[in-house]
């Protein structure tokens, strides 16, 4: 009987302690532990939704890096940005071509 009562009291104290820690973390939004927890929650929610995340999605969730990237990573990012820009330009050209073909068909009909 005493052992069961002791176990119940210890469990209640543990729950109160955890709740107290949680409240302290929440009250200080600058706390690194709270920031880390919120980032983990955001990332996990995004991963549950999409299963994979690209760099752009990660930057949207976490924000920009607090330090500059290494040179090889920076070169990779520049390459990816150029590639994305080229793909967008090519898509615009395709749309313009389709539009001019449609206009030609309409004019010949």
Secondary structure by P-SEA (a helix, b strand, c coil): caaaaaaaaaaaaaaaaaaaaaaaaaaccccaaaaaaaaaaaaaaaaaacccccaaaaaaacccccccccaaaaaaaaaaaaaaaaaaaaaaaaaaaaaaaaaaaaaac
